Amino acid sequence: MESAQSKLTEKVFKSKMGRYDIVRTALEWIEVNKYNEDYRKLGQAELISKALGDVVENIATPEKIEELRKKMKKDEKAAAMLSAETQPKK
C-alpha cells in the first residue's frame, strides 16, 4: 500500500506546474485559509501536506486564491465600517 506522502510526491512530479510554483501556490493557499477551521486545527506538517495536495488536485488555483483575497479585503472593510459605527461618539 502506497503512503499518502508518496502519492503526494508522485502527483507533484506529474503536475504540469513547476515544483516551485506548486510550493508558492501552496503557501499562498495557506495564507488565505489560515482562519478556515479545516486548516487552523492542523499541525505544520499536516498543513503543508494538505495545501500541497489541494494545489496538485487543482482545488487551490491562483484564480481561487485571488478570489479569496478579494473576499477577505471586502470582509475587512465591512468589519472596519461596523467597528467605526459602533464606536461611541465624542
C-alpha positions in Angstrom: 0.0 0.0 0.0 1.3 3.4 -1.0 1.7 6.0 1.7 -0.1 9.4 1.4 3.3 11.1 1.2 4.5 9.0 -1.8 1.2 9.6 -3.5 1.6 13.4 -3.0 5.2 13.2 -4.2 4.1 11.4 -7.4 1.3 13.9 -8.0 3.8 16.8 -7.6 6.2 15.3 -10.2 3.3 14.6 -12.6 1.9 18.1 -12.3 2.1 20.5 -15.2 3.1 23.2 -12.7 6.7 23.5 -11.7 7.7 22.4 -8.2 8.5 26.0 -7.1 5.1 27.2 -8.5 3.4 24.4 -6.5 5.1 25.4 -3.3 4.4 29.2 -3.9 0.8 28.5 -4.6 0.5 26.2 -1.6 2.0 28.9 0.7 -0.5 31.5 -0.7 -3.3 29.0 -0.2 -2.3 28.5 3.4 -2.2 32.3 3.8 -5.8 32.8 2.6 -7.1 29.8 4.5 -5.3 30.3 7.8 -8.6 31.1 9.6 -10.5 28.3 8.0 -11.5 25.7 10.6 -10.1 22.8 8.4 -6.7 24.5 8.3 -6.5 26.1 11.7 -6.6 22.8 13.6 -3.7 21.1 11.6 -0.1 20.9 12.6 2.6 22.4 10.5 3.5 19.2 8.5 -0.2 18.3 8.0 -1.0 21.9 6.9 1.8 21.8 4.3 0.7 18.4 3.0 -2.9 19.4 2.8 -2.1 22.6 0.9 0.2 20.8 -1.5 -2.5 18.2 -2.1 -5.0 21.0 -2.7 -2.7 22.5 -5.3 -1.9 19.3 -7.2 -5.6 18.3 -7.1 -6.5 21.8 -8.6 -8.6 22.8 -5.6 -6.2 25.6 -4.9 -5.5 27.7 -8.0 -4.1 31.2 -8.4 -7.6 32.4 -9.5 -9.2 30.9 -6.4 -6.6 32.5 -4.2 -7.2 35.9 -5.7 -10.9 35.5 -5.3 -10.4 34.6 -1.6 -8.1 37.6 -1.1 -10.7 40.0 -2.6 -13.3 38.5 -0.3 -11.0 38.9 2.7 -10.4 42.5 1.8 -14.2 43.1 1.5 -14.8 41.4 4.8 -12.1 43.5 6.5 -13.6 46.7 5.1 -17.1 45.7 6.3 -15.7 44.9 9.8 -13.9 48.2 9.9 -17.0 50.1 9.0 -19.1 48.2 11.5 -16.5 48.9 14.2 -16.5 52.6 13.3 -20.3 52.7 13.5 -20.4 51.1 16.9 -17.7 53.4 18.4 -19.2 55.9 20.9 -19.3 59.4 19.5 -17.4 62.0 21.5 
